[in-house]
Amino acid sequence: MNKLVVCLLLATAMSSYAGEQKLTVKVESAGEPVTNAQVKLWQAKPGVKPTLIAEDTTKEEGYSRFDQLTIPQEGFYYFTSNGGEVRGQSASHYAGLAVLTPKQAGDVVINEISTVGSLWPLASQFTGDHSISGSPTGLLIGSEHVGNLTDVTKGDFGATVLDGSNLTFSETVGRMNTLSALMATCGATQKTDSCKELLSITGGSNTLTALHSIATAPYANTDKLFKLFTKSYPYPKGEGRRNTSFLPYLEWEPKDFSLMVRLTGGGTYSPGRLMFDNRGQLWSGQNWMPGSQSNLSSSIGGGVVRLAPDGTAMSPRLTGYDRQGLDGIGWGTTVSNNKVWVSSFNNKIGVLDLDGNALGPASVQGENGALQGLATSTNGDVWVCDNQMNQMIRFPKGDHTKGEVIKVPGLKRPFAVAVDNNDIVWVTNNGFITVTRFPASAPEKAEQIQLGGMAPRGLAIDSSGHVWVGNNFSMGYPIAKVPEGASVLEEFKLNIEKVLKNEANGINQTGNITLIDPEGTVIQKAVLEGELYAPWGVSIDGKDNVFVGNFFGTGFVHICGTNPSNCPKDKKTGDLIHSYQSGILQESTDTMVDDAGNVWMANNWDVVHALVDENPDRRTATRGGGTGMVVIYGIGSPVTNPLIGQVRVPKFQ
C-alpha cells in the first residue's frame, strides 16, 4: 500500500518535467549566482541509501542542466550543491539542498531559503554525508512537508508559512531568514570569519551539515548563533535596518531555531488526540465545530479531521467527518491497520476506513456512558475508556460489531488507555491518583499504581515497555469536587473554574510526570514538578525520548527518556531537554511523532474565559477551542505508525 501511494504521488510530481527530458537548476546565494558549484541529483529510496542519478557543474549565472530524466518508481528526487565561486571568490563551504515535491514540479533554485525549507522536515532522515533515507511513509511525509516552508522552483517561501494562520503568529519566517543570513556568510556575503565561526559553533563541515546540526537540536547554542548574526550584519550608521537582504529577520535572540507551521481546515477546531495511519495521514477527533460558540456548558460537537501527508485537509471543511451520530470527540482517537476509531462525548463510537468512509457506528453489548481514550493492541483488539461509567469496552480483533463491556476493579473516571506488547492494559484514572494495570485476559487481576500527581490524563509506552504518565495536578493542589456520573465536560468546567480561582490566589503552577517500569513499579514519581502547568498528552519518539503537551504552559516539553545515550550529554532520564513555545502553540492536549521524526501538537483550547463564562465576550466567543494542529520539524526521531502497542522504531533507518 505504502509503495503504491508513494509511486502515485511521485509520478504526479515528476510528470510535468519528465516529459521534457530536461531540468534547469540554478545555484545562488543572497540572490547572486554561484558558479563552478558541484550539483548532484539524487533519488531517495525507502530503506536504502540514495542513488546518485547525475551530476554537473554550474556555469555562468549559476545554471546547470539535467537531461534524460525519468519518473522514479519510488522515493523522490533531490539536489545538493557543494562549493563554487561567488563574484570570482571561493565559496568552498557553501552547500545547499532542494527537495522536489509534487507541488513544485519545474526548474529548481538552490539557495538559502530552499536549503533551510528542504532540510528541516527531513532533518531526522538526513545524515552528514548528504544522504536522505527512511521508511516509505517517513520519506513521503518529510518530502511533502517541504512545500509548506519553501517553493524550490523560486527559492522562496512556501505558501503555508506565509498564510494568515502562520506569518504574524510565529517566528518561523524570521528564523528562516536569520538562518539563511548565517548560511550566506559562507556564500555571497563572503564573511570568512563568520563562516568559520558558524562551522565551529555547529560542528559542521559546510553550511548544509551546520544547518542540520541546528535543525535536530534547535535549542543548542542559540545565544552564540544569534550573536554571530548580529555581528555579521550590523546596522549601517544612521540606519535602523541590518545590512542583509533576508527580511524579516529576528530582532531578539530566539529560545530555539525550531521551524513550525500551523495547519487548519477540514473541520479542525479544538483537536484532542492525534493519530497517524500507515499512509502518512493524520486523524484527530475535535471537541467542537469551528465557527460555533461552543463552551463547557453548551456546545455543538466537532467531527473527525483527516490531513494528507503534506498537511492538506481532506475531511469536510466545516464539520469534518461527523456522521454516525457523533457530537464532539475528546481524547478518543485511535488508528488500526485499516480503520480509524473515535469515541464521543455523546456515548457513540464511530469507525471509518482510511478514506474517510463511515463503517459504524460500532455496536456495544451493554450500557455505556460518555467515552474518552482508545488504544489498539498488537493482537488487533481495540480498547475504549468509559469515563462516565468507570468501565472499559473491548472490540476483539477490531470487530466493531462486537463491542463488549469489561468491568475492571479500581477504575475511577478512566481517561487514557495504552496496551503494551505483552497485552497488559494500562489505564489512567483522571478521577483519582492512579493508573490501573491489568492483563487483557484477566481484568479481575487489576492492580492500582499510585502516581506522583492527581488527575492523570495521557500516557505512552516506550520501546522497552516503560510507561510515562502526564498528571494534570500536583499532589495537594486544590481541585474541584466532581459529582459521580458527571460528564467529562462538566468535570472540565468545574476544574477550570477552580484553576482560575487558584490563580487569583497566586497558585499558578501544578502538575508533573510519572515514570513506571514494565512491571508496574514507579521509578520517578514527580518528574518536572514545578516546571509544568497541567501536563496532558505524552508521546515517545524512535529513540525513546518523550514529548508532553504542557496544557496551561501553552506549548510542549521534550524530556530525556529511558535511554540517556540518546539525549544531550549533560541530560539523564527525566531531565528537561527543552520547552517549546510559540504564538501558534496554544493550550495543548496531545503531542504525536510522525514517521519522519517531526513532532505534532494539538491546539485544544485558546481563550479559556470563552469556555467558562456564562455570558462570554462576543469577540472571543468562537475562540474557546484551539486553532489548528502544529507540526514542529525535525526535532524527534522517526517512528512507525499507526501506534499499535508500544512505540515502534522503523525497519528502515
N, C-alpha and C positions, 0 to 999 in steps of 0.2 A: 504493500500500500504506500509506504513512505517513498520508495524509489519512484513509483508511478507519479505521485504528486510532484516530487522534485523535478522529474523529467518534463512533465507538462508545463510547469512554471518556467523552467529554463528554456524550453522550446519557444515559449512566448517571448521570453527575454531576448533571445538571440536572433529571432527570425527577421527582425526589421533590418539588421545589418548583415546577417549571414548570407542573405540573398545577394548582397552587393559584393561579397567576397573581399571586402576591404574595410579597414577601420583606422582612422587617424587619431593619434594620441599626441597631446601637447603637454610638455612638462614646463611648469613655470613656478616662480617664487615671487610673492608680493607683486604679481602682475607682470613680471619680467621673464622672458624666455630663458630656459636652461638648456644650453647646447652641450653636445657630447656626453649626454647622460645615457647610461645603460638602462634600457627599458625592456622588461621581460613580461611576457604574457603567460599566466599560469592557469591551470584548471584545478580547482579544489574538488576533491572527491571524498565521499564518506569512507572513513576508516583507514585511509592511506595518506601518505604524503602527497602534496600536489604535484602535478605533472607540468614540466616546462614545455609550453607549446611552441613559442617562438621568442626571438629577441631581436632588438635593433638598437641603434644609437640615434639620439635626436640630432637633427640637422639645424640649419639656420631657422631662427624663430622658434626653436624648441620642439619641432614636429618630428614624429616618426610614423611610419605607415606599416600596417599589418594586413597582408592579403591572405586569400585562401582560407578564411575562417570557416569552420563547420559548427553546427549546433552540438553542444556537449550532451552526451547521453545521461550524465549525472553530474551533480555538483554545480559549480558556476565558474566563470572566468574572473580573474582579477589581474591588474597590472601593478608592478613595482618599478620604481625608478631609483637609480643609485648614482650619486656623484654628478659630474658635469661642470659646466662653467656658466657664470653669470657675468655679463659685460667683460668677458675675457679673463675673469679671475676664477680660480678654482673654488668649487663648492663640493669638496670631496666627502663631506659628512652629511650632505643633503640627500635624504632618501624619502621617497613618497609611496603612496598606495592609493589605488582606486578600485573599488569592487563594483562589478557590473550587476545591476538588478533589473527586474522586469520593467520597472517604470522609468528606467534610464537607458534604454537602448539607443545607441548612436555613438558619435565621436566622444572622446574622453579627454578630460583635463586632469592632470595630476598636479595638485598644488597643496598648499597648507590646509585649506578647508576640506578638500576631498580626502586628504590623508587622515585628518582627525575624525571626520564623519564616517569614513570607511573602517577605521581601526576600532573605535570604541565598542560598537555592537558585536564585534568578532574578537575582542581582546582576549577572552578566555580560551579561544581556539587558535590563537596566533602564537608562534614561537619565534625565538630570536633569530632563526635563520630565514625569516620571512615566509615561513610555511603557515598555511591555514588548513587545519584538519579537524574533523569531529564526526559526530553521528549524522545520519541523514537529516533528522529534524533540527539538530543543532546548527548545521550549516545553513539549512533553509531559513530558520528564524534569524540567525545572525546576519546573513546577507540581505534578507528582505528589509530589515530594520535600518540598513544603511541609508535608504532613501528618506527616512524621517529626519536625518541630520544633514545630508548633503545631496546635491544633484551633481553627479560626477560628469555629466555632459557639459556642464558650465563651470565646474569648480566653485560652486556657490552653495548657499544653504538650501536644505530641503524644505518642502512646504510645511511639514508638521511643526518643526521647531520655530517657524515664523508665524504660525497661526495664532488666533486670538486666545487660545487656551494656554499658550506657552510663552510667547515672546516677552511680554511685560510682567510675567509672573515668576520667572526663574532667571538664574544666572547663566543658563546653558549657552546662549549665543555669546555673551560676554566672555565666558570661559573658553569657548571655541576660538574666539578671536585672540584672546590673550595667549593661548597655546600656539596658535598659528604665528603670532608675532615672535614667540620664542623660537619656533621652528625656523623662521625666516632669518634668524641670526646666523644660521649655517648656510643660508641661501642668498637672497638678493640684498639683504641689508649689510652683508659682509662684515659682521661684527665678530671677528675671530675670537677675541677673549670671551665674549658672551657665549659663543658656540661651544667653546671648550668647557666653560662653566656649566652649561646645560648638560653636557655629556657627563661631566664629573658628578653633578648632583644626582642624576638618574642612573648612572652606571651604564649608559647606553654607548654603543659604538658608532651610531649615527642617529639622525633625527627620528627614524621610524622605531628603532629599539628604545630610544629615550622616551618617546611618547607612549610606547607600550608599557613601560615601567610605571608611568603616571596613570594610565588607564586602569591597570589592575590593582593599584594601591593609591587611589587619588587623594587620600588623606596624608600621604607622606611628603615631607619637605615643602609644604605649601608656602611657608614663610620664605624659604630660600628661592623658590621659583618666582614668587611674586616680586621679591626684591630684585631679582635678576631682570624681570620685565621692566620695572620702573627705572632701573639703572640703564638698561639698554635703550629705552625710549623716553628720555626726559622731556619735560615741557620746554619748547623753544622759548627763549627770552621774550617776555611780554605777551605770551600766548597761553591759552587755557586748554589746549588740546595737545596730547602727546604726539610725537613725531612718528606716527605709524598709520598705515593705510587700513589696518584692520579695526574697523569700527562697528559697533561699540565695544570697547574693552572694559575690563574690570577697573573700577575706581578704588576698591578696597580689597585687602587680602581675603581670599575665599577660605572657608573652612575645609574645602576639598575641591578637587578638579573633576568630580564626577559629572557625567553628562546624562541628562534625563529628559524625557518628554512625557507629557500627559496626553492620553488617548481617550477620546469621548465618542459618543454616538451609540446607536444600536440599542437604545433604552438604558444606557449607563447612567445611574444615579444612586448613590449610597451602596456601592458594592460591598458584599460581605466576604465570602470565601472566594479564592481564585484557584482555578484548576486548569491544567493543560492536558490535551489529549495526545494521541500518538501521531497526529498530523501537524502538530505545532500550533493548533488553535487554542485560544484561551476561552474558558467558560466561567461565568460568575452570576450567581443569583443576586438580585437587587432588593434592598429593603423597600424602596418606594419608587413611584413612577416619576420620571423627570417632568418638571413643569407643575407638579402638584404642590399644594401647600400642606403636605403631609407632616405630621408630628407624632409624638408618642401617645397622644390621646385619640386622634382620629387620622386615618391615612388611606391612601389609595396605593396598594402594594405594587411593587415592581415585578418584572419578569426575569427571564434568563438572557444574559448577554453573551454573544459569540463574536470573538475577534479573529480575523485571519492571521496567518503567521507574521504579516507585516504590521499588525495592529489595526487594520481597517475593520470597521464594524460590519458584520454580516447579518446580524439579527435585526428585526423590525426597529426602525429608528426611534420610535417613541415608547412603545410598550415592551420591547424585547419579545422573547417567546413567552406569552402569558396564557397559553391555552391550558387545558387540563384542570381548570378551576383554581389555578394558582393566584394568590393575592398577597404578594410580599414574601421575600425569602431572606432569612438571616444567615446563619453560619452553614446552611445546608446545601453544599455543592460537593459532589464527588464525580469522578470520571473513571469508568472501567475501560476495557479494551475496545468496546463498541457501543457504550451507552453513556449518557450524561444523566445524573440523578440530582434532583433538588428537593428540598423539603420546605414547607411553607409555614408562615405564621397561622394560616387557617387550616392546619391539620392535614394538608394534602401532600402527596409525594408524586412529583412529576418525573417522567422518564422520556428522554429524547434520544434519537440516533445522532451520529456525529455530523449530520447535515441539518440538524435542527428540526427534524420531523417528530411529531408527538407520537410516543408509543404507549403512554399511560393515559390516565393516572394509574399508579400502582395500586394493587389490591392488598389489604391487610386483614387477616383474620383476627378480629378483636378490636376493642375500642382504643383509640389513641388521641392525644391532645396536640397542642402546638409543638412543632418539631424544630430541631436545630441540627447539630453536626451529623455528617455522614462520612463513611470510610469504606474503601474496598480492600478486601483481604486477598492474599496471594492465591487462595483457593476459589476466588470468584464471589464469595459471599459479600453482600452489601449490608452494612450496619447503620442504623439511624437512631439518634438520640431523641427520645420523647421527653422534652424538657418540662412539660406540664404535668405528666402523669408518672414521672420517676420510673421509667422503664425503657427498654431497648426494643427495636424492631429489627428483625433479620430477614433478608431475602436470600435463601440458599442458592448458591451458584449464580446469583444475579438474576434470578427469575422474578420479574416484577409483578407477576400474577400470584405469587405465593408468599407474601409477607406474613411473618408470624411474630407475635408479641413475646418478648423474652423478659421474664422477671429476674432482676438481679439485686441481691441484697446490698444495701448501703448507698444506692443512688439517691442523690438529692439535687434535683434540677440538672440532670446530665446535659452537658453543653457540647463538648467536642469528643470525638472518638478516633482512635487510631488502632491499627492491628499490626502486630509485629510478625516477623517471618515464621515464628513458631505458633501462630494462630492464638496468641494471647491478646485479649482485647483490653485496651486502656481507655478510660472514660473520665473526663473532668467533671466534677460536681460544683457548678458555679453557685449553688446554694449553700456551700459549706467550704471546708478547707482540705478536701481530699481528692485523690484520684482513685477510682475503683479499677482493680486489675483482676481479670478472671480468664480462665481457659474458655475458648469459644464453645467447646464441647461440654463444659461443666460450669455454667454460670453460678450455680449454688456454692461454688468454691471461691467466690469473690473475696478479695482482701481489700482493705482500705489503707491507703498510703497517705499519711499526714504530710502536708506541704508546709512551706515556709511563708505562705501567704493565704489570702482569702479570695473567694470567687474566682477560681481558675477558669480560664477561657480556652485558648488554643493549646495544642500540644503537637509534638512531632518526634519521630523516632529516627535516630541516625543509623548509619550502615552497620554499626556494631550492636545495635539494639538498645542504646541509651535513650532515655525519654527526657525531653525538655518541655517544661510546662510554664505558660505565662499566667501569673497571678495578678488579677486586677488590683487587689488591695493588699497592703502590708498588714501583718498581724497587729491587732489593737486599733486599727483605723476605724473611726465611727462610720458605720454603714446603716442603711435603712432596714427596717423590718418589712420583709416581703410576705404577704399572706400566702398560705398554702393554696396551690392551684392557680396562682396568678399567671397571666401570660408573660412571655419574656419582655414584651414592650411595656407592660405595667411595671415589671421589675426594673427595666432600664430607667423609666421615668422616676421611680422612687429613689433609685440610687444616684441618678444625675442631680436631682434636686438636693440630695444630701451632700454630694460633692461640691455643689455651688455654695451651700451653707458653710461647709468646711473651709472652702477657700476664703469666704468672707471672714472666717475666724483665724485666718493665717495658716491653715493646713493645706498645702498645695503640692504635695509630693507623696505618692504612695504606689505600692506595687513592687514586684520582684519576679525572679525566675527560679524554678526549682529543677535540679538535675537528678534523675533517678537511674540506677543501673538496671540492666535487663531483668534481674531477679526481684526488683521492687524495693531495693534499698536506696534511701535518699543519700546522695553523695554530697550535694551542695544544696542548702536549704533556701537561702535568700540571696541569690545571685543579683548583683547590681542594685541592691537595696539602697534607696536614697538617690539613685541616678535615673530612675524610670518614673513615668507617671501613667499608671493604668496600662501596663503591657497587655497585649492581646494575642494575635496570631503568631505562630512560630513556624519557621521553615528551615530546612537543612540543605546545604549545597553538596556538591560531589566530593568535597574534601572534609565533610562533617563539620564545617563551620555553621554558625547559627545566625539567623536573621529574625528579629522580633518587632512586630508592629508596636510602636510606643504611642498609644492612643492619644492621651492628653499631652504627650510630648510632641505631638504634631510631626511625626516622622517615623523613623525606624532605626534600630541599632544592629550593629554587626558584632557578634560575640565569638571569642575563641572557643572552638569546640573541643571534643574529647581527644583530638589528636593535635597537640600543640606544635608538632613539627610542621603543620600546615598554616601556622599563624606567624605574624611578625615575631622576630627573635626574642623580644622582651615580653611576650604575652604567654599566659598559661590558661588552662581551661577555666572558663567563666569570666575571663577578663574582657572588658570593653575594648574592641578594636577601633570602632568609630560610630558616631551618631550622625545620621544623615537627616538633614532638614532642608526645606526649600519652600518657596512660595507656591509651588504646585503640589506640595505634600500637605494634606490636611489631616484630620483625625483618622488614624489608621486602625483598621481591624487586621487584615491579613497581609502577610508577605508571602511570596512564592518565587521559586527559582525555575527558570526555563531551561531548555535543553542546550542553549548557547551559553549559559552561565550568567545571564542577565537576571537582575532581581526586580520583582514587581511589587507594588504596594497598592492596596485598595484605599481610596479616599472615601471613607464611610460616612463621616459627619463633617459638617462645616460650621454653621452658625448654631451653637448649642441652644441659645435662647429661643430660636425659631422652633425648636423641638419641645420645649417645656413650657413656654409662656401660654397662658390661656387666651391671650389676645395679642398675637405676635405682631411686631413691626412689619407692615406690608412690604417694605423694601427688601426684607430678607426672608419673608415667609416661604419662598420657594427654594431657600438655600440651607434648610436644615440638614439635608443629606449632602454628602460629599460629591464633588465633581470629578468624574473620570477615574482611570487607573493609570498609574505612573510606572514606566519602565526605566530602571537605572542601569546603564550599560556596563558590562564587563567586570563587575565587582565580585561576582561569585564564581563558582566552579560548576561546569555543566553536570546535569543530572539526566536521568531517563524518565520521561513522563509517559503515561499518567502515573500519579502517585499511587502505587499499589503496594501495600505492606510498608516496609522501611524504605528510606531513600535509596535509590538505585544509581550506581555510577555507570556511565555509558560504556558499552563494549568497545566503542571506537574512541580513542584518545589521541 
